[in-house]
Amino acid sequence: MENARVQVASILKRFYTYFKTHQQRFTATIRGNITAAERGEYAWLLLNRFLFLYFLQHKGLLDQDKHYLSSRLRQMQAQQKNAYYRSFLLPFFHEGLAKPSTERALSPCFGTIPALSLALFAPHKLEHDPSSLTIDDEAFTHLFAFLDGYRWQIASDTPQTEHDLTPTVLGYIFEQQINQKQMGAYYTSDDVTLYMARNTIVPYLLHALTHESEASQHPVTGTVITIMQHLLRATPNRYIHGAIRTVSYLPAETAYEYQQRRAHYQRLYTHLHTGTISDVTELITHNLKLEQLALDIIITSPQPEIALRAYHLLTQMKILDPTCGTGAFLIAALRILHPLYIACLSRLQTDHIPSLSPLSPLSPLSSPSSSSINLAHHALTTILRHNLHGIDIMPGAIELCRQQLLLALLAHCDEATLSAHPLPDLTNTIRQGDILSPDHFMEDYLAASCSPLSSPQQMQEHKSLSTNLTNLQEYELPFTNSHHGFDIIIGNPPYIEYHHWQDKDRAISYGYKKCKQGNMYAEVLERSLALFRQGSGFLGVLVPISLCNGARFTTLRQLITQHTSQQWLANFEIFPCRLFEGAYQRLTLLLAKQDTTVTTKTMHVTRLQRWCTAERSHLIDTMLYTQAHRMVLPDLFPKLASPNHEHILEQVQTTAQQVMLADALSPHPTDAAVYYQEATNYWLKATRHVPFHRKNGVTMLPAHGRFLYCPNETIAQCIVALLNSSLFYLWFATYSDGFHLAHALVKQFPTGNGLYQLPQLPQLAQQLETDIQRHAQLAPRNTHYGDTIEIEEYHMVYSKPIIDQIDSILASYYGLNDAELHFILNYDIKYRTGIKLPELPR
């Protein structure tokens, strides 16, 4: 069965291919005295309105007609030809959907429609004089025929067929239409966004529940940990991802990987079953099903006060995406928060708390006369009004972000609910602006969107549940964290180098001195760290992998470790597959816990993860974190597959006794030179000769090549053997970005003096170079600039047996055991040797 997430991406891509054609056709039908740019802008506005309305009409919110727009078109055509645009659509937009219910003047032809009061439908500048524009009925007939061919699933997260569309399509279309490389905006799969939202929101909630304010009259400190341990002991498998538990082979899983996964499962099961987890953050480290655990704690707790306390903590939680785009991460946060709210409210609806005196109501969930309570609507409204905050520099992205959030609410509305409860106004919480602006934008934003819940206005909005939840009696709780700031910051900041930024003056004017390192993501990350409330908060950002190893980002790494007590870094390659379609960017998913009361710092990291298409479905669920002690290269964030991985590198360093490869090199050019290619992927390529390279008929040195000058031939051959070894590949995968082999990283490798005394290495190096040449091929290349290049390609996989012999010698020299050598020889082996190989000449 095709992977669900791959299916979603495929459906969106296919729809957008057709959509572009219809967009061009529709744009051409708009006639009037306007420029081409105005025509394109106005066409996009109309299309955006229609896409939004298709979700509403399929829900039955437009006169209970699932084909409302097409039906009204036919009705108007029966009365007057080509009158649909002026006589129906514009009044429908401006009077019916843009104005609040108290100001609407509805035409009978509209039928029963909700009062949305949305800016999306407010008059555009070109609509103030509608006679200046003309759009014939035929344009809408063709467009609606196309859109009617899909099922618009407002309440679904995952399409069931290739004809199903979810609100995700709104953001996807926008991101395809902007300059993605310029703005750094790409479609992010929901497994990534949900993982980041889940692993920040749930740990924050559980941590807050286990560290109650001293002012609380009903502390539950310790109780949550006790309940958590009981649940984990009783049913460990309930909280371990199915991809880890399964006894069947996963797609594309090798026998070696299967053994490693099953061993990990047994260790994890035993760890949970013995009840040794005593801290909430361990749940992140073990990559457990956090949301399920939190729901079970709320639902099964013997103390209903925990549910009430959790509800209050949820209503106070402030979540910010500082560069929110069309809202993918905020939608993910909403999807995590919603069931938590429902669990709390459902528990409070059925449990009686006799020891607590009733106070004023929290919130009217329905009219007093109603016997049923729309908990889903109440929860979503609360989330939109109080929890979610977003900023983005693009006004179009902000508008679409608001639309997608409101669609999530409208999915749980009917006409009666909409009549009784107007849609929340998101203009103060989801705003256009610049997170890095040196002016007072952020101060104004915080004042408007992050006032404490104890303010009179918000307390009035949160009237008591006791009016309608007959078994609930409320008790007063202190409102902590009442100052400005955010509890959780998540998102995907733009990866834009300053030299690519169009407005260079603006790019260098922010005044942030600590992270002047040339990329916007560093500035956004620094700003985010400054926006937390005091105390404890959680950060979740997806950034380039240069965060871990880039020389420019040393200060940023120091800033992160200084301002957060715990970090988790999951690292992702782009070969053979990548997280973002169309974005060749190696990425690091950073989670961090800000806690000003903790002095002990810990870091957990994953390996540099590779995967093929078949493995995408379980990529996130099977991630393994390893604690990084950063003993070898402390200025970098390593990428580790296991504790054994780090121990190997520490043993290499210990054996070398602080003697590095650089210590064996000559300070001046010599004839004993080693050439290697800086651009690296699955294999390091080091030789004593320079590969053939011809550009436009002229033979020259290859681009991006490096030389190591040695004092004699023996040392040069030893270095050739070392650089081509799988041990050095392990070093490279741990401390590089997965592609660029920095000269400094090569010279930092711990060799010791004894390595150059090993007689086998020069012999094996010569055998290896002969074998490399035997399998080399000349390959033609054509560049984007029209150049013709011929290069000598090395196919190192054919020389793996010789490389294995080199690693065996190195393992003996560094004192590594058989298990450690086995680890080295098999590291990334599936991807290093499983790629399709070219046919060699006979």
HELIX and SHEET records of a PDB file:
HELIX    1   1 ALA A    4  ALA A   28  1                                  25    
HELIX    2   2 ALA A   36  LYS A   59  1                                  24    
HELIX    3   3 TYR A   68  GLN A   79  1                                  12    
HELIX    4   4 TYR A   84  LEU A   89  3                                   6    
HELIX    5   5 LEU A   90  PRO A   91  1                                   2    
HELIX    6   6 PHE A   92  LEU A   97  3                                   6    
HELIX    7   7 SER A  101  GLU A  103  5                                   3    
HELIX    8   8 PRO A  108  PHE A  110  5                                   3    
HELIX    9   9 ALA A  119  PHE A  121  5                                   3    
HELIX   10  10 LYS A  125  GLU A  127  5                                   3    
HELIX   11  11 PRO A  130  SER A  132  5                                   3    
HELIX   12  12 ASP A  137  LEU A  147  1                                  11    
HELIX   13  13 THR A  168  GLN A  177  1                                  10    
HELIX   14  14 GLN A  180  MET A  183  1                                   4    
HELIX   15  15 ASP A  190  THR A  210  1                                  21    
HELIX   16  16 THR A  223  ALA A  234  1                                  12    
HELIX   17  17 PRO A  236  TYR A  239  5                                   4    
HELIX   18  18 GLY A  242  ARG A  245  1                                   4    
HELIX   19  19 ALA A  255  HIS A  273  1                                  19    
HELIX   20  20 THR A  281  THR A  285  1                                   5    
HELIX   21  21 LEU A  290  THR A  300  1                                  11    
HELIX   22  22 PRO A  304  GLN A  316  1                                  13    
HELIX   23  23 ALA A  328  THR A  350  1                                  23    
HELIX   24  24 LEU A  375  THR A  382  1                                   8    
HELIX   25  25 ILE A  383  ASN A  387  3                                   5    
HELIX   26  26 PRO A  395  LEU A  410  1                                  16    
HELIX   27  27 GLU A  415  ALA A  420  1                                   6    
HELIX   28  28 PHE A  441  SER A  449  1                                   9    
HELIX   29  29 PRO A  456  GLU A  461  1                                   6    
HELIX   30  30 LEU A  465  THR A  467  5                                   3    
HELIX   31  31 TYR A  498  HIS A  500  5                                   3    
HELIX   32  32 LYS A  504  ALA A  507  1                                   4    
HELIX   33  33 MET A  520  LEU A  529  1                                  10    
HELIX   34  34 SER A  546  ASN A  549  1                                   4    
HELIX   35  35 ALA A  551  PHE A  553  5                                   3    
HELIX   36  36 THR A  554  HIS A  563  1                                  10    
HELIX   37  37 THR A  613  HIS A  618  5                                   6    
HELIX   38  38 PRO A  643  ALA A  656  1                                  14    
HELIX   39  39 LEU A  661  ALA A  664  5                                   4    
HELIX   40  40 GLU A  713  LEU A  723  1                                  11    
HELIX   41  41 SER A  726  TYR A  735  1                                  10    
HELIX   42  42 HIS A  743  LYS A  747  1                                   5    
HELIX   43  43 GLY A  754  GLN A  757  5                                   4    
HELIX   44  44 GLN A  760  HIS A  775  1                                  16    
HELIX   45  45 MET A  796  SER A  799  5                                   4    
HELIX   46  46 LYS A  800  TYR A  814  1                                  15    
HELIX   47  47 ASP A  818  ASN A  826  1                                   9    
HELIX   48  48 ILE A  829  GLY A  834  1                                   6    
SHEET    1   A 2 ARG A  31  GLY A  32  0                                        
SHEET    2   A 2 LEU A 133  THR A 134 -1                                        
SHEET    1   B 2 ARG A 151  TRP A 152  0                                        
SHEET    2   B 2 ASP A 164  LEU A 165  1                                        
SHEET    1   C 9 ILE A 430  GLN A 432  0                                        
SHEET    2   C 9 LEU A 388  ASP A 392  1                                        
SHEET    3   C 9 ILE A 319  ASP A 321  1                                        
SHEET    4   C 9 ILE A 488  GLY A 491  1                                        
SHEET    5   C 9 SER A 536  PRO A 544  1                                        
SHEET    6   C 9 LEU A 587  ASP A 595 -1                                        
SHEET    7   C 9 GLN A 566  PHE A 572 -1                                        
SHEET    8   C 9 THR A 602  GLN A 609  1                                        
SHEET    9   C 9 THR A 626  GLN A 627 -1                                        
SHEET    1   D 3 ALA A 686  THR A 687  0                                        
SHEET    2   D 3 ALA A 672  GLN A 677 -1                                        
SHEET    3   D 3 GLY A 705  CYS A 710 -1                                        
SHEET    1   E 4 VAL A 698  THR A 699  0                                        
SHEET    2   E 4 HIS A 693  LYS A 695 -1                                        
SHEET    3   E 4 THR A 788  GLU A 793 -1                                        
SHEET    4   E 4 GLN A 777  ASN A 782 -1                                        
END                                                                             
